[in-house]
Amino acid sequence: MGGYKKYNRGRKVKGKDGQYLYSREFGFIGGSDGFIYKNSVAFHEPWRYKSKDEIVYIPEYGFPAEKNSRIPEDKLLSYFTRQDLISLTQSETLAAELFNELSWQHPENLWNEWCVDSDKNGNWIERRWAYEKVYLPEFADVIDRTGQAPVCYQEFSDVEWQDEEYRKYCLNRLEELGVTTRENVLKILGAEME
C-alpha cells in the first residue's frame, strides 16, 4: 500500500450487520490538529478500492457529538470522497494538496482560505489550473511538437505564465472551460494592469 498507510487516521471496520463503521483518531498535520478520519491510501491509490465513493476524509465536526467510538456512515454529519475534493478544487493536483493539508476542518473552509491566499499571492490557483487544463492538453494537441516534452509546472510558472498575452489567453480559456468566471478573469487582469 505504498507509503500512504502511515498517514491514515481513524479506522473503518465492518459491523456485525455488514454496515461500515468509522472511528476518529488524533491527527497533527502542518501545525494544527483534530480528531478525524483520513484514508490516505484511498485518496492516493484509489484503484485499491472497489467503490469510487470511498470515504477519504471525515472532519472533526463530521462526527456526531456522542462519544461512540464507531459511527455508521448514515450517522455521520459530513464526509468527503476523493471525487468530492477534486470537484471542489477542479484539479487532481490541488485536491491532493488540499487533502494532505486537512487536519480537522471542512475542506470547503480550507479551500476558501486558499482562494483568498491565491488572490493575494499571484493567483497561484489559476496558474495551476492554466497549466493542467490549458497548457498540457493544448501542448499534446499541437502536431509540430511531436516528440517534445512539455515544460514542468515550475518552468511554466516562471516563463509562460509571466507572458502577459499568454496569461490572458489562459485565463480566457479557463473561463470558456467553466473553471473560473468572467468576473474573476477581469479581476485578475485588472489587478495586473494597476
N, C-alpha and C positions, 0 to 999 in steps of 0.2 A: 504493500500500500504506500509505496514511496515514502517520502519523509513527512507527509502531511498528518499522519495519525497522531503524532506527538502534540499537534496543535488543537486537537479535538477537545471540547469542553462539554461536560454533561454526558448523559447516556440515553440510548434508545434501546428499549427491550420490548419483547413481545409478551403481552399479558396472557393470562390463562384463557381469556375469551378471544384471543387472536388479534386484539387491537394493540397497536404500538403505544407504549408509554414513554414519556420524555422526562428526564430529570435535568436539573441545572447543576452547574459547578462553578466555583470561583475562577475567574479569569482575570489576569492582569496583562493588559496589552497597551503598549505605547503610552504609559503613564496614567492610564485610567483603568478602572476595574469594575466588576459586577458579577452577579450570579447569572450565568447564561447557558444556553445550549448552542454549540457551534460544531458543525461537522465539516471539517476542512477537507477530508477525503472526498465527501460527496460533492463539495464545491469544485475542487481542483481536478478530481478524477471521476467525473460523472458517469463514465462508461461502466464503472464498477457496480452501478445500481440499476435495478430493473425499472424503477419509476423515474420519469423526468420531473415529477413533482416531489422529489425527496426534499424534506425539510433540511435546510443547511444552517439556519440561524433562528434562534428564539431569543429576543432581547429580554433583559431583566424584567421589564414590566409586561412581557408576553405571558408570564406565568401568573395564575391567579394568586390572590393573597393567602389562600390556605397553605398550610405548611406540608401538604402531602409531598412525599419525595418523588413520586412518579405520577405524571399527569397525562391522561389520554389526549390525543390530538383535538378532539371536539370540545375539550375544556380549556384549551389554550386561548389566550386573549389576542395574540398575534404571533405569526411565524412567517418565515420567508424561504422561498426556494431559490435555487440558482437563477432560474429564469426571471423571478421577481426582481432580483438585483440587476440583471442585465437589462431588463425593461426600464428600470428606474434610471440607470446611467446611460443607456443606449450604447453600451460598449462592453465587450467581454473583458478587456484590459482594465477599464475603470471599475467594473463590477468586482474584479479580483482584488484590486487595490482597496476598494471600499470594504469588501468582506474581510480582508486581512486586518483592517483598522478597527472593525467593530468590536467593542469591549463591553458594552452594556446597553447602548442607546438603540433607538429605532433607526434603521438605515436611512429613512427619509430625512431625519434630523441631521445626521452627519453629512448626507448629500447636500442638503441646503447650506450647511456651513461651507462645504467645498465650493459650491457655486458662488457664494459671496467672496470667498478667497480668490477664486478664479477671476472674478470681475476686478478685484484689487491688484492682482499679480499677473498681468499679461494674458489673461484669457486662456489659461493652460488647459481647461476642459475642452474648449472649442478647438484648440490646437490639436489635442489628441483625437478628437472626432475627425478633424480635417485629414489627419494622417491616415486613420483607419478607414474612413468612409469615402474620401475623395482621392487622395494621393495614391494609396496602394491599389484600389480597384482600377483606377484610370491608368496607372503605370502598367498593370498587367494587360490592359486592352490595347496599348499602343504597339503596333506591329513593328516599327523600326527599333524597338527596344528589346527585341528577341535576344535572349542570352545574357542580358544585363540584369543585375540585381538592383532592387530599389534601395534607396538610402535608408539607414536606420532612423528611428524616431528622433534621436538627438540631432543628427545632421539635418533632418527635415526641419526641426525646430530652429536650429541655428542659421540655416541658409534659406530654404524655400519659404518658410513662414515669415521671414524677415523681408521678403519681396512684397511690397505693398500691393501691387496688382494681383499677384498670385494669392495673397491672403484674402483680398476682396473676392476673387473668384471662388476660393474655397468656402468662404462664409456664405456666398450666394448659393453655391451648390448644396451646402448643409441645409439652407432654408428650403430649397427645392426638394430635398430628400425628406423633409419633415422633421429633421433633427433639432432645429432651432427655429426661432420666429424671426420675422422681418424686423420687429421691434428690437430684438437682441442684436441682429446684424447691424442695424443703424446705430444702436448704442455703442457697439464696439468700434465701428468705423468713425462715428462722431467723436468718440473719446480719442481716437488716434489722430484726428485732424486738429484737435485743440492744442 
